[in-house]
């Protein structure tokens, strides 16, 4: 498995696979061909189906500038390797000098066809599933964040500290913004309203739900507006992890150092899913994105409360088990409906998973590795129009409501 630096990335929304990945692909080709006179980028599969809604073409042309770039949306050609496929043609001296096929595999990571290692950094984690990692940690009497430290070195915590700082800034930015999100759906920002609108007879539980949701909305709305966020593990699911950690720090007084360790544990869980299944909505539906984010958040919370390995595993397993089969059907191809609300719901579900782990972990029957394997199989079985194509589900049944 790769470094957590490849899972937690700071970048612009609204989509890690549809904006950050193509941006990295174009930057790479510009570096390789500094004399390029023109680029032509052809998008296939999910990139072609929802690229307009995600602003893929805009990101590509901005990244290519000042070199002109033509963007073509090919919605008909099959994608045999990965549903997020793009070709980049390079013109020099009036002739095509290169044509590279690139896959945006989720979380902003890209892979190049014909290059064994592509642009993927080296694997630094020798163990790649939870069972093996837990056995190793038990033998050495260490926690999961300490295993991360062994594999990545102490400097990873400096990086995660920057990640946490960015998460907090994004929440703050989202809470101070109001108005309508771009894209044409006329989606109104609601984070600020949730944060300030105290219920007339608010219980502690209602307050918790309201604040956690406001933080998730704040981050997700910033993402939808093309703001700077942290992939956790993707742009579309970026609101879950920061929401629960921000709430727990404020209400329980956890230090930034403790939060960073929790990010390490949550990141390790996300890495396991990325390695053995997928974090790409185009490949496995929204279960791969929001489900993974919920797993990461639940595991991070369990780490904050210093739960045992079995409890951390149970929290992550419960989080994914109850997202199995979740489709990716964004209305208009925008990362707004139902994406923003899903971040809030998943954040609350992560807290619920933590509570269950506190009581029921000793009775669990399903391993985390099993539920990851199941998620991947389920995702591959989903019909293509339920995997980030905006051609099924809510995306096709949506009708604009009349205001009453």
Wavefront OBJ file of the C-alpha trace (Angstrom):
o trace
v 0.000 0.000 0.000
v 1.053 3.562 -0.703
v 1.645 6.437 1.688
v -1.261 8.208 3.342
v -0.057 11.213 1.351
v -1.719 9.539 -1.627
v -5.020 9.212 0.240
v -5.263 12.578 1.988
v -4.631 15.223 -0.675
v -5.289 18.949 -0.584
v -6.918 20.106 -3.789
v -9.859 21.806 -5.440
v -13.267 20.215 -5.730
v -15.686 19.080 -6.802
v -14.284 15.653 -7.730
v -10.995 13.901 -7.087
v -11.439 11.543 -10.045
v -13.010 14.124 -12.368
v -10.959 17.227 -11.555
v -7.839 16.446 -9.510
v -6.984 13.309 -11.535
v -7.358 14.912 -15.002
v -5.507 17.986 -13.735
v -2.567 15.808 -12.697
v -2.693 13.996 -16.042
v -2.464 17.218 -18.058
v 0.292 18.592 -15.832
v 2.270 15.396 -16.381
v 1.975 15.632 -20.171
v 2.962 19.313 -20.103
v 6.092 18.368 -18.169
v 6.924 15.576 -20.606
v 6.293 17.686 -23.709
v 7.318 21.274 -22.911
v 7.340 22.131 -26.643
v 3.717 21.078 -27.144
v 1.718 23.403 -29.386
v -1.661 21.821 -28.702
v -3.317 19.148 -26.590
v -6.416 17.137 -27.346
v -8.053 15.355 -24.413
v -10.733 12.748 -25.065
v -12.848 11.714 -22.105
v -14.565 8.326 -21.867
v -16.969 6.535 -19.545
v -17.898 8.363 -16.371
v -15.548 11.226 -17.221
v -17.512 11.787 -20.421
v -20.950 11.232 -18.873
v -20.554 13.576 -15.898
v -17.536 15.658 -16.906
v -19.607 18.741 -17.712
v -21.286 18.698 -14.313
v -17.969 18.185 -12.549
v -16.202 20.900 -14.565
v -13.667 18.428 -15.957
v -13.285 20.309 -19.237
v -12.754 23.623 -17.464
v -10.034 22.192 -15.224
v -8.300 20.575 -18.195
v -8.259 23.767 -20.269
v -7.094 25.896 -17.334
v -4.288 23.438 -16.609
v -3.269 23.268 -20.269
v -3.089 27.059 -20.658
v -1.402 28.834 -22.289
v -1.187 25.804 -24.593
v -4.577 25.423 -26.340
v -6.510 22.280 -25.584
v -9.510 20.628 -27.235
v -11.708 18.519 -24.948
v -13.881 15.801 -26.483
v -16.642 13.927 -24.617
v -16.902 10.396 -26.022
v -19.910 8.769 -24.349
v -20.078 5.796 -26.723
v -16.687 4.073 -26.722
v -16.309 1.308 -24.105
v -13.926 1.561 -21.147
v -12.534 -1.926 -20.689
v -9.953 -1.146 -17.995
v -11.460 1.632 -15.869
v -14.580 3.796 -16.245
v -12.554 6.985 -15.724
v -10.452 6.894 -18.896
v -8.916 9.720 -20.902
v -6.581 9.995 -23.888
v -4.191 12.914 -24.290
v -2.794 13.697 -27.746
v 0.187 16.030 -28.093
v 0.832 18.151 -31.184
v 4.261 19.561 -32.022
v 5.262 21.065 -35.353
v 1.792 20.439 -36.709
v 2.065 16.692 -36.099
v 0.773 14.359 -33.404
v 3.885 13.251 -31.520
v 2.320 11.354 -28.623
v -0.914 9.777 -27.484
v -1.183 8.570 -23.888
v -4.089 6.728 -22.291
v -4.521 7.579 -18.618
v -6.887 6.265 -15.945
v -8.175 8.420 -13.088
v -8.586 5.640 -10.549
v -10.033 7.583 -7.611
v -8.835 9.964 -4.935
v -6.936 11.999 -7.536
v -4.571 9.125 -8.353
v -3.738 8.409 -11.988
v -2.300 5.373 -13.780
v -0.693 5.387 -17.221
v -1.342 2.639 -19.737
v 1.828 0.918 -20.898
v 3.852 2.052 -17.916
v 4.066 -0.642 -15.294
v 4.562 1.705 -12.399
v 2.887 4.685 -14.060
v 2.949 7.648 -11.756
v 2.098 5.575 -8.718
v 4.485 6.047 -5.796
v 6.152 2.990 -4.329
v 4.296 0.799 -1.863
v 5.563 1.350 1.669
v 3.156 -0.812 3.690
v 4.202 -4.495 3.600
v 0.857 -5.675 4.979
v -2.290 -4.937 2.992
v -5.312 -6.268 4.884
v -6.694 -5.616 8.344
v -6.269 -9.179 9.611
v -2.527 -9.235 8.976
v -2.016 -5.712 10.274
v -3.982 -6.456 13.463
v -1.996 -9.647 14.086
v 1.247 -7.709 13.652
v 0.097 -4.938 16.006
v -1.003 -7.470 18.622
v 2.368 -9.223 18.489
v 4.240 -5.960 18.972
v 1.665 -4.481 21.359
v 1.292 -1.321 19.280
v -1.693 0.649 18.006
v -2.613 1.186 14.359
v -1.231 4.717 14.286
v 2.076 3.338 15.504
v 2.104 0.888 12.610
v 1.624 3.877 10.306
v 4.594 5.544 12.004
v 6.735 2.426 11.520
v 5.986 2.357 7.799
v 6.053 6.089 7.041
v 8.327 7.600 9.681
v 7.509 10.334 12.182
v 7.327 12.922 9.397
v 3.937 11.576 8.344
v 2.464 13.269 11.407
v 3.754 16.644 10.230
v 1.909 16.027 6.971
v -1.258 14.914 8.766
v -1.079 18.017 10.951
v -1.254 20.113 7.765
v -4.156 17.974 6.577
v -6.039 18.572 9.821
v -5.378 22.315 9.664
v -6.750 22.415 6.106
v -9.836 20.454 7.164
v -10.567 22.999 9.894
v -10.047 25.934 7.535
v -12.445 24.414 5.002
v -15.129 23.955 7.655
v -14.687 27.571 8.749
v -14.913 28.801 5.159
v -18.042 26.752 4.545
v -19.732 28.055 7.675
v -19.127 31.674 6.665
v -20.595 31.315 3.162
v -24.186 31.536 2.000
v -25.976 31.732 -1.318
v -26.474 29.401 -4.267
v -23.961 26.787 -5.416
v -22.853 26.941 -9.071
v -24.070 24.453 -11.644
v -27.687 25.331 -12.395
v -29.511 23.228 -9.776
v -29.973 26.316 -7.605
v -28.798 24.344 -4.588
v -28.757 26.624 -1.564
v -25.907 26.472 0.925
v -27.307 25.257 4.269
v -24.249 24.794 6.505
v -24.479 28.243 8.059
v -28.180 27.774 8.768
v -27.604 24.391 10.424
v -24.806 25.777 12.562
v -26.710 28.773 13.906
v -30.335 27.624 13.900
v -30.704 26.134 17.355
v -33.848 24.061 17.822
v -36.434 25.621 20.143
v -36.281 22.624 22.497
v -32.881 21.217 21.599
v -31.689 18.088 23.352
v -28.022 17.127 23.550
v -28.567 14.525 20.827
v -30.267 17.014 18.525
v -27.450 19.496 19.061
v -24.860 16.831 18.228
v -26.660 15.919 15.008
v -27.084 19.549 14.020
v -23.450 20.519 14.566
v -21.969 17.381 12.988
v -24.220 17.899 9.970
v -23.289 21.578 9.728
v -19.585 20.698 9.563
v -20.203 18.011 6.943
v -22.353 20.418 4.909
v -19.743 23.164 5.221
v -16.985 21.002 3.774
v -19.153 19.423 1.094
v -20.554 22.765 -0.022
v -17.041 24.161 -0.343
v -16.195 21.139 -2.461
v -19.260 21.645 -4.666
v -18.246 25.282 -5.154
v -14.758 24.299 -6.311
v -13.125 25.312 -3.049
v -10.024 23.794 -1.475
v -10.700 20.609 0.454
v -8.947 17.421 1.590
v -9.748 14.154 -0.149
v -10.857 11.766 2.593
v -10.746 9.564 0.626
v -12.289 11.540 -2.278
v -13.662 15.004 -2.952
v -17.244 13.766 -3.056
v -16.889 12.202 0.404
v -14.642 14.886 1.888
v -17.051 16.059 4.587
v -17.387 12.961 6.759
v -14.006 12.631 8.496
v -13.471 16.336 9.294
v -17.038 16.708 10.579
v -16.787 14.036 13.273
v -13.248 14.972 14.316
v -14.090 18.684 14.544
v -17.131 17.916 16.695
v -15.229 15.590 19.025
v -12.381 18.026 19.452
v -14.771 20.825 20.368
v -16.926 18.804 22.754
v -14.365 16.409 24.258
v -11.229 18.540 24.178
v -9.024 16.219 22.128
v -5.702 17.801 21.192
v -4.491 18.296 17.635
v -1.893 15.596 18.330
v -4.606 13.108 19.240
v -6.603 14.067 16.150
v -3.563 13.489 13.951
v -3.153 9.967 15.344
v -6.827 9.358 14.636
v -6.296 10.549 11.061
v -3.478 8.029 10.738
v -5.724 5.176 11.877
v -8.613 6.304 9.687
v -6.246 6.712 6.766
v -4.930 3.191 7.204
v -8.504 1.890 6.965
v -9.041 3.931 3.797
v -5.792 2.597 2.369
v -6.898 -0.998 2.941
v -10.101 -0.337 1.004
v -8.233 1.456 -1.757
v -5.774 -1.456 -2.040
v -8.237 -4.341 -1.927
v -11.367 -2.813 -3.443
v -11.923 0.731 -4.720
v -12.614 4.280 -3.572
v -13.951 5.271 -6.997
v -17.649 6.009 -7.433
v -17.295 5.358 -11.152
v -15.979 1.875 -10.426
v -18.083 0.757 -7.445
v -20.793 3.321 -6.786
v -21.095 5.698 -3.863
v -20.499 2.876 -1.382
v -16.842 3.106 -2.419
v -16.682 6.808 -1.626
v -19.091 7.683 1.172
v -18.912 4.142 2.578
v -15.141 4.341 2.784
v -15.312 7.807 4.337
v -17.685 6.465 6.986
v -15.291 3.590 7.721
v -12.391 6.000 8.061
v -14.373 8.288 10.351
v -15.594 5.427 12.550
v -12.076 4.013 12.907
v -10.648 7.471 13.624
v -13.234 8.008 16.357
v -12.471 4.606 17.861
v -8.799 5.583 17.932
v -9.610 8.857 19.683
v -11.350 6.904 22.448
v -8.443 4.417 22.583
v -10.584 1.411 21.765
v -9.007 -1.973 21.115
v -8.181 -3.358 17.690
v -11.298 -5.510 17.669
v -13.483 -2.502 18.436
v -11.807 -0.388 15.761
v -12.347 -3.173 13.252
v -15.987 -3.553 14.280
v -16.645 0.190 13.972
v -15.176 0.253 10.451
v -16.970 -2.941 9.430
v -20.376 -1.684 10.608
v -19.805 1.598 8.778
v -19.266 -0.150 5.445
v -21.775 -2.969 5.918
v -24.643 -0.513 6.020
v -23.542 1.340 2.914
v -23.350 -1.767 0.729
v -25.069 -1.286 -2.611
v -25.218 2.511 -2.388
v -25.389 3.882 -5.914
v -23.703 6.949 -7.362
v -26.421 8.909 -9.150
v -25.591 12.627 -8.935
v -28.294 14.882 -10.333
v -26.982 16.803 -13.304
v -23.588 15.177 -12.793
v -22.977 17.703 -10.012
v -21.522 16.787 -6.623
v -24.498 18.330 -4.829
v -27.649 16.186 -4.730
v -27.633 13.736 -3.000
v -23.892 14.011 -2.297
v -23.880 16.833 0.264
v -26.577 15.268 2.448
v -24.878 11.876 2.208
v -21.769 13.322 3.847
v -23.872 14.484 6.805
v -25.726 11.168 7.114
v -22.471 9.194 6.927
v -20.904 11.372 9.617
v -23.770 10.599 11.988
v -23.569 6.936 11.044
v -19.874 6.893 11.934
v -20.736 8.096 15.438
v -23.402 5.387 15.658
v -20.847 2.778 14.593
v -18.553 3.998 17.385
v -21.328 3.483 19.948
v -22.069 -0.024 18.702
v -18.377 -0.918 18.799
v -18.253 0.117 22.433
v -20.883 -2.486 23.311
v -20.976 -5.217 20.687
v -17.495 -5.744 19.233
v -17.023 -9.025 21.126
v -20.020 -10.549 19.317
v -19.067 -9.624 15.752
v -19.279 -12.294 13.056
v -18.018 -10.419 9.994
v -14.440 -9.243 9.547
v -13.532 -5.907 8.039
v -11.649 -7.672 5.244
v -14.787 -9.638 4.373
v -16.962 -6.546 4.109
v -14.333 -4.839 1.918
v -14.283 -7.840 -0.407
v -18.089 -7.813 -0.454
v -18.238 -4.117 -1.243
v -15.946 -4.562 -4.232
v -17.959 -7.476 -5.596
v -21.193 -5.562 -5.050
v -19.814 -2.495 -6.797
v -18.693 -4.482 -9.809
v -22.170 -6.027 -10.022
v -23.926 -2.635 -10.081
v -25.360 -1.654 -13.450
v -23.184 0.926 -15.163
v -25.762 3.694 -14.916
v -25.547 3.480 -11.116
v -21.800 4.102 -11.098
v -21.320 7.869 -11.481
v -22.767 8.250 -14.945
v -25.777 10.416 -14.018
v -27.854 8.069 -16.213
v -29.796 6.245 -13.494
v -31.509 6.638 -10.126
v -32.097 10.152 -8.810
v -30.232 11.618 -11.755
v -32.943 10.476 -14.168
v -36.015 10.638 -11.908
v -35.349 14.119 -10.557
v -37.921 16.763 -11.368
v -37.519 20.321 -10.154
v -39.997 20.978 -7.353
v -42.289 23.927 -7.426
v -41.972 26.196 -4.407
v -45.033 26.102 -2.168
l 1 2 3 4 5 6 7 8 9 10 11 12 13 14 15 16 17 18 19 20 21 22 23 24 25 26 27 28 29 30 31 32 33 34 35 36 37 38 39 40 41 42 43 44 45 46 47 48 49 50 51 52 53 54 55 56 57 58 59 60 61 62 63 64 65 66 67 68 69 70 71 72 73 74 75 76 77 78 79 80 81 82 83 84 85 86 87 88 89 90 91 92 93 94 95 96 97 98 99 100 101 102 103 104 105 106 107 108 109 110 111 112 113 114 115 116 117 118 119 120 121 122 123 124 125 126 127 128 129 130 131 132 133 134 135 136 137 138 139 140 141 142 143 144 145 146 147 148 149 150 151 152 153 154 155 156 157 158 159 160 161 162 163 164 165 166 167 168 169 170 171 172 173 174 175 176 177 178 179 180 181 182 183 184 185 186 187 188 189 190 191 192 193 194 195 196 197 198 199 200 201 202 203 204 205 206 207 208 209 210 211 212 213 214 215 216 217 218 219 220 221 222 223 224 225 226 227 228 229 230 231 232 233 234 235 236 237 238 239 240 241 242 243 244 245 246 247 248 249 250 251 252 253 254 255 256 257 258 259 260 261 262 263 264 265 266 267 268 269 270 271 272 273 274 275 276 277 278 279 280 281 282 283 284 285 286 287 288 289 290 291 292 293 294 295 296 297 298 299 300 301 302 303 304 305 306 307 308 309 310 311 312 313 314 315 316 317 318 319 320 321 322 323 324 325 326 327 328 329 330 331 332 333 334 335 336 337 338 339 340 341 342 343 344 345 346 347 348 349 350 351 352 353 354 355 356 357 358 359 360 361 362 363 364 365 366 367 368 369 370 371 372 373 374 375 376 377 378 379 380 381 382 383 384 385 386 387 388 389 390 391 392 393 394 395 396 397 398 399 400 401 402 403 404
